[in-house]
Amino acid sequence: MAAMLRQQAARMAKQGWLLANQQRLAFEADGGFALDTLDKPDPAAFYRHHYEANRPAKLTGIVDHWPALSRWSLDHFAAVAGNAMVEAQVERERDPNYELDKDGHRRFVRFGELIDWLRKDEASNDIYLTAYNSGNNAEALAPLWDDMALIALLDPRDRDGFFWLGPKGTLTPWHHDLTNNLLVQVVGRKRVRMAPPWASGRMRNSRHCFSDWGNDPLPVGEGDAATPPVLETVIGPGEGVFLPVGWWHQVEALDLSASMSFTSFRRPNIHVEDYQSWGEL
């Protein structure tokens, strides 16, 4: 038993050394630990240097051709789908674990009523139509897909995406996804903070893919022994951010915000099949 424990400790120490080397390489890179901004990125270069390298990036010029950039507004949403029933996450502010418990916050509301509430332009984290609601909203919000077009970075055979709509003040707490994701901003601005997977030991991960840092605005920079390195960017209309699988992130709406997220990349993007720690961590 003692020999097995020593061997396990040695394996963990080696894993720590490997992760520390990834941090050294990131800090020693040209420009240091920083987020690249790619304007109208070439797909081949994007996949080679960011998707396959598990490296995030801010993206510009990728949806300039979308009619949504000029059409999307609360008036437009009301005109094309105001009478539809949609599912949203509600009563989030009463529950500190609203993301982990999101099934309990699902409610159907008339889209027009949600839009009227959003017209107040009050900061809130209490109601948010999120990607998690997309399965029940696909038919109701189908007219909005006419306002979008293909993105060169994605698989042209798959137009599936996830719609987000909420007031300023919505917060998605620190977590990592089980897929690579492209978040595209259409209305308003969002602040996105990111921490690398090689710093997971400092992310206080005790439940599934969520961090016990919750909504803490961790300081931007190289971090220290207790806090992870953090990158930060603000994306506005027409801008996006590539969030690689395993990268921790927190997203805050700075304005009334409408966004789309996509997982339909040109590579296999199914990483959940061998994800076995749910229920244990």
CORURVEN-V185509 format. One record per residue. RES is the residue in one letter. SS is DSSP state (hx for helix, st for strand, lp for the rest). NEAR is the number of other ideal C-beta (glycine too) atoms within 8 Angstrom. Layout:
BEGIN
res=(RES;RES)
ss=(SS;SS)
near=(NEAR;NEAR)
END
This chain:
BEGIN
res=(M;A;A;M;L;R;Q;Q;A;A;R;M;A;K;Q;G;W;L;L;A;N;Q;Q;R;L;A;F;E;A;D;G;G;F;A;L;D;T;L;D;K;P;D;P;A;A;F;Y;R;H;H;Y;E;A;N;R;P;A;K;L;T;G;I;V;D;H;W;P;A;L;S;R;W;S;L;D;H;F;A;A;V;A;G;N;A;M;V;E;A;Q;V;E;R;E;R;D;P;N;Y;E;L;D;K;D;G;H;R;R;F;V;R;F;G;E;L;I;D;W;L;R;K;D;E;A;S;N;D;I;Y;L;T;A;Y;N;S;G;N;N;A;E;A;L;A;P;L;W;D;D;M;A;L;I;A;L;L;D;P;R;D;R;D;G;F;F;W;L;G;P;K;G;T;L;T;P;W;H;H;D;L;T;N;N;L;L;V;Q;V;V;G;R;K;R;V;R;M;A;P;P;W;A;S;G;R;M;R;N;S;R;H;C;F;S;D;W;G;N;D;P;L;P;V;G;E;G;D;A;A;T;P;P;V;L;E;T;V;I;G;P;G;E;G;V;F;L;P;V;G;W;W;H;Q;V;E;A;L;D;L;S;A;S;M;S;F;T;S;F;R;R;P;N;I;H;V;E;D;Y;Q;S;W;G;E;L)
ss=(lp;hx;hx;hx;hx;hx;hx;hx;hx;hx;hx;hx;hx;hx;hx;hx;hx;hx;hx;hx;hx;hx;hx;hx;hx;hx;hx;hx;lp;lp;lp;lp;lp;lp;lp;st;st;st;st;lp;lp;lp;hx;hx;hx;hx;hx;hx;hx;hx;hx;lp;lp;lp;lp;lp;st;st;st;st;lp;lp;lp;lp;lp;lp;lp;hx;hx;hx;hx;lp;lp;hx;hx;hx;hx;hx;hx;hx;hx;lp;lp;lp;st;st;st;st;st;lp;lp;lp;lp;lp;lp;lp;lp;lp;lp;lp;lp;hx;hx;hx;hx;st;st;st;st;st;hx;hx;hx;hx;hx;hx;hx;hx;lp;lp;lp;lp;lp;lp;lp;lp;lp;st;st;lp;hx;hx;hx;hx;hx;hx;hx;lp;lp;lp;lp;hx;hx;hx;hx;hx;hx;lp;lp;lp;lp;lp;lp;st;lp;lp;lp;lp;lp;lp;lp;st;st;st;st;st;lp;lp;lp;lp;st;st;st;st;st;st;lp;lp;lp;lp;st;st;st;st;st;st;st;lp;lp;st;st;st;st;st;st;lp;hx;hx;hx;hx;hx;hx;lp;lp;st;st;st;lp;lp;st;st;lp;lp;lp;lp;lp;lp;lp;lp;lp;st;lp;lp;lp;lp;lp;lp;lp;lp;st;st;st;st;st;st;lp;lp;lp;lp;st;st;st;st;lp;lp;lp;lp;st;st;st;st;st;st;lp;lp;lp;st;st;st;st;st;st;lp;lp;st;lp;lp;lp;lp;lp;lp;lp;lp;lp;lp;lp;lp;lp;lp;lp;lp)
near=(4;5;6;7;8;8;8;8;8;8;8;8;8;8;8;9;8;8;11;8;8;10;12;8;8;11;9;5;9;3;4;6;9;7;10;8;8;11;7;7;11;6;9;6;8;14;11;9;8;14;12;8;7;9;8;12;13;13;15;11;7;12;13;7;4;11;9;11;11;5;8;12;7;9;6;9;15;11;6;8;12;11;6;9;8;16;11;13;14;10;9;12;8;4;10;4;6;11;9;8;9;11;5;6;12;12;9;7;11;10;16;9;8;14;12;7;8;12;7;5;7;5;5;10;8;7;13;11;14;13;8;7;13;10;5;8;12;8;5;10;13;7;7;13;9;6;9;12;7;6;10;6;11;12;7;5;3;7;7;7;10;10;13;13;11;12;13;12;9;12;10;10;11;15;12;10;12;8;10;13;10;16;14;13;15;13;11;13;11;14;10;14;14;13;16;12;9;8;14;9;6;11;12;7;10;5;7;6;7;11;11;8;11;8;8;6;6;12;7;7;7;6;11;5;3;4;8;11;12;13;12;10;9;9;12;8;8;11;11;13;13;13;13;11;11;8;14;15;14;15;11;10;15;10;8;12;17;11;13;11;12;13;10;10;12;7;8;3;10;6;9;7;5;5;8;5;6;7;3;5;7)
END
